[in-house]
Amino acid sequence: MTFNDDARLDASRVRRGGRGGTGIAVGGGAALVLFLLSQLLGVDLTGLAPTTGEPVEQGTDTSLAEECRTGADANENVDCRMVGAYNSLDDYWATAFPRLGGQYVSPGMYLESGQWQTGCGTASSAMGPFYCPPDQSIYLDTAFFDVLTSQLGAEGGPLAEMYVIAHEWGHHVQNLSGTMDRLDRSETGPTSDGVRLELQADCFAGAWAQNAQGTEDAAGVTLLEEFTQAQLASAMDAAAAVGDDHIQSSQGGRVNPEQWTHGSSEQRQRWFWQGYTDGPSACDTFGVPGGDL
């Protein structure tokens, strides 16, 4: 168990969008996205695309309110766990972000599948979880967690899944603070602005993890139990699994730091732990010399 069974969940800001009948899942479209990502990372990711090219009609259920009422639901159901993660992250950053000098606004979150439209354009499950700045929303297909374990070799588990959401929430914090507006996104590599952005988001995820046990539902009931060392290790393991060097080598390619966009496994783990031990004020990845990043 991770969530307190009696905690009440609020699903009002989380939507099951792509499952709501507005689009179709097409294997060919996903394969194209993965091909483009393969060119960027220098590894072949097209094997992660769906194997069928037939359109798949989506369901009509867009409401999570009936399914996701309590922490017990979050412990049993991955979609409800995402609702619980949203509640915890929102509660933490509503307090933490103003302390950093910013005005906090809650993001949207959409649990999607197939293909769908966002403020950033057409998206696909094959893209993995992402944050879209124009509509200030997080998008993910929870099937990514299976990819994380089966394709990328992560241990998995509830906190590993919530680390992924906490990382994307870190991008929301960066968007609110204006950090994203000051970046040079024309370069890749281990000290590029893009890598610094991703490592800072990992650091923000760690800051939430340190304080997650203090987050509460609307009635003041603690949402999460204290994380065990094994759970924290699973989050660190997930951070390593999505390191650029690990992805490049696990997909049969050679490790090429000049193509990195997110940072190495070691960097991602280290900055997550930096946030966990020292809080969000210690997450200035842009002020660190390249050799110390």
N, C-alpha and C positions, 0 to 999 in steps of 0.2 A: 504494500500500500504506500501511496505517496500523499494523496489528499486525505484530509480529515473527512470521514464519512458523513458527518452531520453539517458540514459547510454547505451553504447555499450557492448555487451557480447562477450567474446572470448571463444569458445568451443573447441579450438584446443587440450587441454590437458584432456578433459573429453570424455570418450567413453561409448557407450551403448554396453557393451561386451556380457553379457549372452543372450541378446535379439538378438544377431547376428547370431544365427543358429549353434553354436558350441556345444550345449549341450541339455539335456532334463531335465525337472523338474519332479522328482519322489518323491511322497509323502513318500514312505518308507525310502528313504535316508534322508530326512529332519527329519523324526521321530527319526531316529537313532542318529542324531546330537543332537536333543533336549533331548533324553534320557541320553546321556552322560553329557550334561550340567546340567540336573536334578540331576545326581549323584554328580556333583561338588557343586551345590548350595544347595542341600538338599531339593529341592522343585520340584513338578511335572510340567514341562513345555511342555510335549508332546502334550497337547491340542492345542498348537499353530501351530502344523504341518499341512500342507495341508491335506484335507480330501480324496483326490483322489490318487490312486496309479497308474493311467494311465500316460504314458509318454505324455508330452505336447511339441509339436514342437514350436520352438521359431521363432521370426520374422527375418527379414533380414536387418532392418534399424539400422545401427551402428553410423550414423552421426547425431549430434545435431546442426550442423552449420546452417541449413536451418530453424529449428524450433526456435532456441534461439539466437535472434539477439539483443534484447534490454531489458532494465529493465522492460518494460511493459510485455514482454514475461515471465520474471522471476516472476512477480506478479501473472500471470495467470496459469502457468504450473509448476508442481513440479520438473520435470526434468530440466527445464530452471532455476528454483530457485537454484538447485544444481550447475549449471554452474555459476550463479551469485555468489553463496557462494564461489566457487572455486576462482573466479577472485578476490573477496574481501580478502579472506584469503591469497592468494598468494601475493597480493600487500602488505598486512600488514607485513607478515613474511619475505619478501624479504628485508625489511628495519629493522625490529625488531631483527631478528636472528643475523645478523652481529654485532649489538650493544651488543649482549650477548657474542660475541667473536667467533662465528661460521661462517662457509661458507655455504651459503644457496643453496639448490637445490630444485626445484619444484617437488612435488610428482605427480604421476599419479592418476587418479580417474576413476572408472568404475561403471556404473549403471547397475546392473546385475539382473537376475532372474533365478530361478530354481537351477541348479548346474553348476559350472564352475571350471576351473583350475586357480590356482594362484601360485606364487612362494612359497607359504606356503602349497601347496597341494590342494586337492579337497575341494571346498567350496560350501555352500548352503545358500539360502535365509534365512533358519531357524536359521542361526548363528547370524543374525543381522549384522549391520555395523561393519567393522573391518579394521584395518591397517595391511598390510603385510610388515614386514621389508625387506626381501630379494629383493622384486621388488619395494620397496618404493612407494606403491600404496594403496589407500583407495578403499574399495569395499562396496557397499550397494545396497540393493533392496529398493526402495522408499516405497514399501508396508509396511516396518517396521514402518513407521510413523502412519499407521492405527493400528498396534499392540500397539504402544506407547499410543494411546488414548483409543482404545477399550479394550485392555487386561490389560494394566498397569495403566490406569486411568489418564493419562496426559491430560492437557488442549489442547495441540497442538498449531499449528499456525506457521507462517513462521520463526520466530526467534527461536522457539523451535526446528524446523527441522534443522536450520543452526547451533544451538548449538551442535547437534549430529555430524555434519561434523567438526565443530571447535574442538571438543574433539578428533576425530580421527586425525585431523591435528596436534594436540598436541603430539600425538604419533610419528608422522613424525619428529617433532622437537626433540623429545627425541632420536629418532634413529640417526638423524644427529649429535647430541651432544655426542653420545656414552653412554648415560644414560642406554639404554637397555642392553648394554654389561656388565654392572657392577652389575646386579641384581641377587639376590638369589630367584629363582622362585619355590623353593621346598616347600615353606610354604604358607598357607593361614592365614587369620585372620586380625583383625582390624588395626594392626600395621605392617603387612607384606610388603615386597618390592612391591608386586603386587598391593596392595591397594595404596601405596604411588605413584606408577607410574600412576595409574588411577586418583588419586586426583590432581596430577600435571598436567595431561592433561586437567582436568576440569579448573584448574587455568589458563592455557594457553588459553583455550576457552574464559574465562572471560576477559583476557587481549585483545584478538582480539575484543570482543564485545565493550569494552570501546573505541577502536580506529577505529571501523568499519566505522563510518561516515566520516572518513578522507580518506578512500581508493578510488581509482580512476580507470577509464578505461584508455585505451591507449591514449586517446585524452585529458586526464586530467579532465573529467567529473566525478563528485562524484557519486559513485555507489549506496550508500544507504542513505536513509533519516535518520534523527535522530530517534533513537528508543524511543518509548513511555514507560512510566512506566509499562503499561499493557503488552507490548511486552517483556520487561525485566522480568516481573513476570512469563510470559509463559516459558521463558528459565530456570528460577529457578525451576519452576514446573516440567519441563522435567528432570532436574538434580535429583530432588527428586524421580521421577517415576522410575528411573533406579538405585536407591540405593539398595544395597543388602538386607537391612532389609525390604524395601517395597516390593521387588520382592518375598522374602521368604514368607512374610505374605499374600500378595495378591494372591499367588498361593496355599494357604491353609496350608502352612508349618509353623513351629515355627521359630522364629528368633534365629539364631545360629551364633554369631559373629565369631566363629572360622572357619567358612566356607566362610567368606567374601573374595571376590576377587577384588571388586571395591570400597568399602566404603559405609557407611550409607548415607541415604538421607540427613541428616543434614551435614555430612562432605562434600558431593558433592556440596551442595548449598554454604556452607561456603567458600570452596576453589575457586569456580567459582567467588564469590564475592570478594575474596582476589585479584584475578587477575584483576577483573574489576576495583577495587579501586586503586591498587598499581602497576599494570603492571607485566610483565613476570619475572622481577628480584626478585619479592616477592614470587615466586612459588617454593621455595626449600622445598618440602615436605619431602625430605630425611634428612634434617637437623633438623627436628622438633622432640622433644621427643615424645614417643608413647602416653603419656597422654595428649599431646596438639594437636595431629593430628586431 
